[in-house]
Amino acid sequence: MYVEDFERIIWRNTLVCIDFLTRWDPTCRSMRKTLDRLQQRMLGRVELYHVDVEDRNLERVLHRLEIVSVPTVVFFHRGEVMWRETGLRSPEHLLRVVDELEIRIRSDQH
């Protein structure tokens, strides 16, 4: 992925989830599986992308967002960081986060 692609993705008018990970880390692999299952349950409510922090093309993005630990999950809407956490999270926790973010987005639009 290139910086331009990343920027285009996070500036969408939908809720975008970026999972910053490494492919070799077991915690990252577990979080990736959780997010993939969660995406299936959310029926298009969130666009999900996995970004390998070892991708040299995204060094500026990682520095700007201060991604220093993995896995780090960040939700964006129109380029704004709406929520972020590092570490393994449960599907239930992430569903609550999505529900809360959708409420926030709707209230901001009125």
ZIJO-V202873 format. One record per backbone hydrogen bond with DSSP energy under -0.5 kcal/mol. CO is the residue of the C=O (numbers start at 1). NH is the residue of the N-H. E is the energy in kcal/mol with one decimal. If there is no record, write none. Layout:
co=CO nh=NH e=E
co=CO nh=NH e=E
//
This chain:
co=2 nh=6 e=-2.5
co=3 nh=7 e=-2.9
co=4 nh=8 e=-2.2
co=5 nh=9 e=-2.2
co=6 nh=10 e=-2.4
co=7 nh=11 e=-1.3
co=9 nh=12 e=-1.4
co=10 nh=79 e=-3.0
co=12 nh=78 e=-2.1
co=15 nh=47 e=-2.5
co=16 nh=18 e=-0.5
co=16 nh=76 e=-3.1
co=17 nh=19 e=-0.5
co=17 nh=49 e=-2.5
co=18 nh=20 e=-0.8
co=18 nh=74 e=-2.5
co=19 nh=21 e=-0.5
co=19 nh=51 e=-3.0
co=20 nh=71 e=-0.7
co=20 nh=72 e=-1.9
co=21 nh=53 e=-3.0
co=25 nh=29 e=-2.2
co=26 nh=30 e=-2.2
co=27 nh=31 e=-2.5
co=28 nh=32 e=-2.6
co=29 nh=33 e=-2.0
co=30 nh=34 e=-2.2
co=31 nh=35 e=-2.7
co=32 nh=36 e=-2.6
co=33 nh=37 e=-2.4
co=34 nh=38 e=-2.4
co=35 nh=39 e=-2.6
co=36 nh=40 e=-1.5
co=37 nh=41 e=-1.6
co=38 nh=42 e=-1.6
co=39 nh=43 e=-0.6
co=39 nh=44 e=-0.6
co=40 nh=43 e=-0.6
co=42 nh=45 e=-1.2
co=45 nh=15 e=-0.5
co=46 nh=48 e=-0.5
co=47 nh=17 e=-3.6
co=49 nh=19 e=-3.0
co=51 nh=21 e=-2.7
co=51 nh=53 e=-0.6
co=52 nh=55 e=-2.1
co=54 nh=56 e=-0.8
co=55 nh=58 e=-1.9
co=56 nh=59 e=-1.2
co=58 nh=62 e=-2.7
co=59 nh=63 e=-2.2
co=60 nh=64 e=-2.7
co=61 nh=65 e=-2.6
co=62 nh=67 e=-2.4
co=63 nh=66 e=-0.9
co=66 nh=68 e=-1.0
co=71 nh=87 e=-3.3
co=72 nh=20 e=-3.1
co=73 nh=85 e=-1.9
co=74 nh=18 e=-3.1
co=75 nh=82 e=-3.2
co=75 nh=83 e=-1.2
co=76 nh=16 e=-2.7
co=77 nh=80 e=-1.9
co=80 nh=77 e=-1.8
co=80 nh=82 e=-0.7
co=83 nh=75 e=-2.7
co=85 nh=73 e=-2.8
co=90 nh=94 e=-2.2
co=91 nh=95 e=-2.4
co=92 nh=96 e=-2.1
co=93 nh=97 e=-2.1
co=94 nh=98 e=-2.4
co=95 nh=99 e=-2.5
co=96 nh=100 e=-2.6
co=97 nh=101 e=-2.7
co=98 nh=102 e=-2.5
co=99 nh=103 e=-1.9
co=100 nh=104 e=-2.2
co=101 nh=105 e=-2.7
co=102 nh=106 e=-2.4
co=103 nh=107 e=-2.3
co=104 nh=108 e=-2.0
co=105 nh=109 e=-1.3
co=107 nh=110 e=-0.7
//
